[in-house]
Amino acid sequence: MSSLFDSINAYDVKPFKRMGVTIDEEIYYAKLLMNFLSRFNLNKVLEIACGNCLIFMYARKIAKQIYAIDDWKGEDINKWTKGVKDNVTIVQNLFPLPFRSSFFDAVYSFLYFYNVTKKERKDKIEEIYRVLKSDGILVLADIDIMRSIRKDFLTYFDEVEFYIDQGIFISIMKKKFP
């Protein structure tokens, strides 16, 4: 899992109710996601549904600017955004994405799309496609039993890599250019 040092430093971060994973698991997956994202030269990155903001605390090390969005309905946003650094912009919103077209080099989501119906997923995929640059990367990480949702993304993206680790799948996709 994660190192003891990481766990101690995350002591004031609480699990986000939507995710259903422990802080140690989230740290482990954050590092795993960053291993995939660090292969690319990233300027602007979007995290969809950042929840407790722990994942982007790792992502900010591999991109110049991170945009983290969530709706935090009924939650105190300050509770989740403690420790936000200079290269992170927090946006209290989800879909439609409040960004101009072709704005991001990469978009990633962690344990979000398994909560989204097939019909809603199509609209959200189109939004992700819209905000990604022509050579943009999508990293989809979700529970392994939902790995078939990847096919919903293939109209707009080509899957270039697929990986499974401890019940989570990670799919690296590249934006198809019309």
Sequence and secondary structure as in RCSB ss.txt:
>XXXX:A:sequence
MSSLFDSINAYDVKPFKRMGVTIDEEIYYAKLLMNFLSRFNLNKVLEIACGNCLIFMYARKIAKQIYAIDDWKGE
DINKWTKGVKDNVTIVQNLFPLPFRSSFFDAVYSFLYFYNVTKKERKDKIEEIYRVLKSDGILVLADIDIMRSIR
KDFLTYFDEVEFYIDQGIFISIMKKKFP
>XXXX:A:secstr
   HHHHHHTTT    TTT   HHHHHHHHHHHHHHHTTS EEEEEEES TTSHHHHHHTTTEEEEEEEE  TTS
 HHHH TT  TTEEEEE  SS  S TT EEEEEEES GGGS HHHHHHHHHHHHHHEEEEEEEEEEEEGGGGGGH
HHHTTTEEEEEEEEETTEEEEEEEE   
